[in-house]
Amino acid sequence: MQKWIMSGILIVACAFAAVLMFTLPGKDQVAQEEKPQMPAVTVSAEQAEATVKANCISCHGTDLQGGAGPNLQKIGSELSAEQLYGIITKGKGGGMMPSFKDKLKDEEIANVAMWLAEKK
Ligand code: HEC
């Protein structure tokens, strides 16, 4: 009789452990949450230019030639779309380059990032 109780407890414990293994966030998942995930978008140059005109040229120059912020005309040869997405989302240089997380939609940032990544 006791044997049955023991193995019953063991089975329940194993099932509980298995459930925990699948529900606890893995290391990969945690790492992904820290790094902003770029949504997949189809690049629209027209939209990107409008977003950049409204938000970026005051610091980066009308032709992205640079000003208060660095020249971005060939930024695609230095940074990938994901890296650009991260910089525009979070900002850079302790706030000198502002974060656009609350000003632009994720998709708008992704579109600008992919557009800039093509500038080589
Ligand atoms: C208030 C001024 C300002 C505005 C507005 C601004 N930036 Fe910047 N940006 C900066 C400064 C200053 C830096 C340099 C930060 C550093 O490297 O420490 C920078 C850096 C960057 C970089 C990194 C360049 C590199 O070589 O590492 C990218 C990319 C960038 N900005 C894109 C943008 C985009 C896209 C927008 C518009 C959505 C924008 N910035 C709006 C000031 C600005």
Boltz pocket constraint, residues with backbone or C-beta under 6 A from the ligand:
constraints:
  - pocket:
      binder: B
      contacts: [[A, 51], [A, 52], [A, 55], [A, 56], [A, 57], [A, 58], [A, 59], [A, 60], [A, 68], [A, 69], [A, 70], [A, 71], [A, 72], [A, 75], [A, 84], [A, 87], [A, 88], [A, 92], [A, 93], [A, 94], [A, 95], [A, 96], [A, 97], [A, 98], [A, 100], [A, 112]]
      max_distance: 6.0
